[in-house]
């Protein structure tokens, strides 16, 4: 993977700590470090709103509507690529 310049990003939340496998595993990412830092910054800038059941909305602090739109577009691209590999 290093020779190809790609990485795998594994995501695990506190609810799944201690499990042998991550909740999400994204493979063959060219700029994994940038994506990792983006996810970390979003997690650190979010506060949960709700009753603790996970059904409440997240309120990213300081994130603009254009940032959300960019993230949505990038996730759509990732989804299309993953669906093409099936």
N, C-alpha and C positions, 0 to 999 in steps of 0.2 A: 504494500500500500504506500509506503514511504517513497519507493521508487516511482510510483505513478502520481505522487503528490496528492493523495487522497487520505481521508481519515474516517473513523467511525465515531459517532457521538452517541453516548449512552446517557439516558436521563432516568433518574430515580428520585422519587419524592420520599419524604420522611415516612409516609404511610407504608412504604414498601421496603424500608431499610431492613437489612437482615435477610432479604431474599437473594437467591443466587443469580437471578437475571434482572436486568433493568426493565422498567415499565415501557420505555421507548428506546429503540435503537435505530439510528439513522446512519446508513452506510454510504460509503463512497462520496464523501463531502470534500469539495476542493478547498473551501475556506472554513474549516471546522472551528478554528480558534475564534474567528470573528462571530460565527453563529453562537458559540459557547458564551462569549462575552455579552452578546445581545440578549440571550436568554437569562444570563445571570443578572444583567442590569434591569431587565423587566421584572424578575422575581424580587429583587431588592427594592424596586420602586412600586411594588403593588401591595395593597392591603385588602384583605378579604372583607366583603360586606355581606352579612347574612347571619344565619343562626349556627354556623359551624358544621353544617351538613354537607358543605361543598356545593350547594345549589345557589348560593349567593353570587352576585356579579363581582368581578374584579375591577378595581378602580386604579388603573395605572397612574401614578402621580407624575406629572410633568410630561407625559406622552401626548403628543398632538394628534389630531385626526389624520394628518398626512402620514405620520409615523405608523399609525394603525393601518392605514390603507396600504402602505408599502409592505408591511408585514403580511397582511392578508394576501396581497399579490404574490409575494414570495412563497407563501405556504401553498397557494394554488398551483404554482409552477412545480413545487416539490411533489404535490399530489399527482399531477399529470405525469410526471416522470416515473413515479412509483407505479401508477396504473399501467403505463406502457410496458413496464418490465414483467407484468403478470402474464 
